[in-house]
Amino acid sequence: MSADATANAYSLVDVARAKRQGLRVALAVTVGFSMALVNGSVLPFLAPLFAAQFLLAGYSPPGVRQGLGTVVLICIVGALLVFLTGLLGERPLVLLPLLWLCYFCCFYAQGRQIGGAGPALMLVIGIVVPLLDILQRDLGESIVWVLAKAVSVGLLLAWGAHAVFPDPGQGDANSPALLRAESGIVTQQAMVSGAILLAIVTLCLIDARLATAMVIPITVASLLSQLELGMSKRAAVALIVINLLGGVAASLAFTFIELRPSLWLVTLTLLLISLLFAGQAVMGTLTGKVFGGGLTTFLILFGLGVSPLPGETAELFSTRMAYVLLAVLYALCMASLFWPRPRNVSF
């Protein structure tokens, strides 16, 4: 076989793997979200969000030991955060540096491409736990139990999606790797990103108007994970547009469901929208990361819209869209101002 023919064969395999990966993400998101709605989950977006993170981390499913280890680790860290938040909730000068340390470790692991989906999951937990434990004490069940169920279901959804759509490819089991930055740059970037995220989490904790605006810090964390040093203005605009598109899709879906509420319609809507985002999110490039962020924005906004969270006021989706826009602009501005700059590179 000639070199060109071999290259074409590998290209066809890569396309087939990417398509199946997109189908896995869409299936896991749709089934997970629908199950959460049927069960009356407090945060119905968590399990499908975790499942999407597991699947987008690589083409191969998490191993049993890796998956169970992730669940145990997240439960331990979640319980520790709940304990620290309860103990130090009235002592923010002690609590906030500990939260920054958690965020720093997650961003550093992402920058070094360590831990697969673990750092992204830990970021979500590091945001959700303080906000819920301080601002939403009447959840009706333990925050750790909510997280444990969500992570466990997300893992089962990832395994189930791989069982329905097995991987046809050979060779490297992971998504195409992104270029790694120098260790010093990664450390500085993680330190700054942790501070940027901590500032917005603190704002949500002290400003009563943002008490239910969980979408802001989660979107900021997602964006800081999507951004790259040296990103062009065109790429930055695309990042803004796609994340806002996730919010628009959530708004349209919620409006549609309110007009004709039924489970099968919710399931069909989720499948269609998740397919649109997942088709691009499975690519191991900046485009893939951005579309993955758009899917995250969609899941969070739509999930908060249908959530039975106690004390949740009926916010207009226009308000939540403003929250997303605020988060996008905040993350871009802060990163462009404070991230370390490699030589001859401009944001």
Helices and strands as residue ranges (DSSP letters): H 3-38, H 46-56, H 64-88, H 92-111, H 118-135, H 143-164, H 183-206, G 208-210, H 215-226, H 233-259, H 263-281, H 286-306, H 317-338
